[in-house]
Amino acid sequence: MDPAAPPEDDPPGTVRRVVATGVIAALVVLASVTGFWFATGSGPFAAIEPSWWALDMTEITALHDRALNGTGVTVCIVDTGVDMDHPELRHVNLVGWRDLVNGRPKPYDDEGHGTAMAGIIFARGRIPGVAPGADLIAVKAIGPTGTGQDLDIAAAVSYCADPNADRDLTDGAEVISLSLGGRPHPLGTAADAAVDRAMRAGVIVVAAAGNDGRSDDGDVQSPASVANVVAVGAVDRQGVIAPFSSRGRNDGSVPRSDPNKKPEVVAPGLEIATLLPGGSYAYVSGTSPASALVAGIVALLLDEHPEYRHQATWLQLLKQALMFGACDCAGPAVPHDTLYGYGIVKGLATNALL
């Protein structure tokens, strides 16, 4: 089976879901464009095949060869929740859970996207997660329709950074993964402000650049548009930019300079193998999986460099390393391209610059 190119017409038994990309100012949406292609037991999607090509392209495989798995690092995923009963997530140390949609005390996922993002970072089994040894904080801020409110995202980010609200952030996340977004209004929403506060406290925030490339609004989505956030676009297995990946605005209308031009990097984001609730597997596409991959890479780098955890001064060093370690493999403009950013993220090359 070759999962690289889903057929024009879905094979028998395949379920396809499309996540809406249109937003209004008060809403955020998930950053997946083509939804999920389920492994169903028959046809070309009968079995899931790990996306080894994505791990190799980003040098995650090389970081794994250094015995790095995210141990000692806490990653917070703000999304639709997570199915902790999935066989490939049962090993994960869940150190925090908050449901801002329904207030339920135990983790669950009624949409699937959050479990898919958790699978990319944490899976252990058939799917090789990027940082399966990391600890997890999961916050449900997105409902079953794939949309959420700005104030809930702000509350989620604050919980990620300081779960017990005691102003001691050492028990909070070192990395926040946001595979979601709304219209680009840097520091113009509660979520943007919460993200900025978290970064000033030493938390690395990785966010999806957005999926409006076919009808681009002129910038990456919020909160990826916030200065210092690592905004991630998507490429295919040939390293070519995905047609849906959002363009960054770096024309002077928004004051940006290296290493904070948008997007910062790109990563594989088409047909990435991962998990779904109920023990299922799927291929997902969008800048969502691309940003989850990069969040996992940051966890591996913090595993290698524990002295940088919760250190606000490390953020610019990390971004410069991402910038100079990235590969302009597909020939975009250098040093920065409005679609490719500084290039395809390279974990081992970035690590060598830290």
C-alpha positions, 0 to 999 in steps of 0.5 A: 500500500502506498498512502502517499496519494489518496485516490480521487474517489474514496475506496469502498469502506473509507470514511472521509471527513472534512473539517471546516476552514472558514472562521469568524473572529470569535472562533478558532478551527482545527488546522486539518484540511482533508480530514481523516482517511480511516484504515478499514480492513479492506482496499488500499487503506486496509492497514496503516503504514507508519510515516517513516518518510516524514521521520526521516525527512525531518531527522527525527529518526536521527534524534531517536538514534541518539536515544532521545524520546522526550523523557523529562519534558511535558508537552501540552496539546490544546485540541478536541481531547484525547482517548487515553485508552487507545492501546498506543497511548496507554503508556503515556504519563498524563500529568494534567487534564482540563475539559473547557467544553463540557467539564468532564473529569476524565479524558475523552475525545468526541471529534478525533483530531486531538487523539490524532495529534497526540498519536503523532507525538506520543504513540508507541506501537505500530505508529512511532511517535516523535516523543513517546517518553514525554509527559502529557497535559491535554486540554479540550478546548474544541468541541465535536464540530471542530470549532472553539472559542477564543476565550477557551483557547486562552484559558487552555494555554494558561492551564498548560503553562500553570496547571495548578495556578500557583505561579510556579511554572515548573510543573507546567508544559515546556512545549504547547502544541496548537494545531488550530487557529483563527484569523491573524490578529497578532496580540488582538485576541485573548488567546494571542495574549495568553500565548505571549505570556506563556512564551515570556515565561519560557514555554515554547509554543508551536502552532499550525500556520493554517490551511487557506493557501488556496484562498489566502488571506495574506498571513498565517493564522492566529496564534501562529501569527504571534511573534516568537510562536513557531509557525509551521507550514506543510510539505509533501513527501517530495518536500514540495509545499502543500497547496493549502499551506498558508502564506506569511505576511512579511512585507512590512505591514506586520513588523517581522524580522529574522528569526521570527518571519512567518512561517518559521519552518515547514514539515510533512503534512500530507497523509501522516499515519496516526491514531483515532479514538476507539483503537483506530488508525488514520492518515491525516493531512493539514498543517495540524500534523506538521505542527505536531511533528515540530512540537515533538522535535522541540520535546526531543531537543529539550530532552537533549538540553534539559538546561533550557527547560523553562528558560525564556532566553532560550526561545530566540536561540532555538528559533535561530537554530531552527532557521539555520538548521532548516533545509531549503531542499525544494528551492524556495527563496532564501533565507526566508520564503513566505510559504516555506519559511526558513525551510524544512525543519531538520532535527539533528541539524538544529540540535547541532546548533544549540 
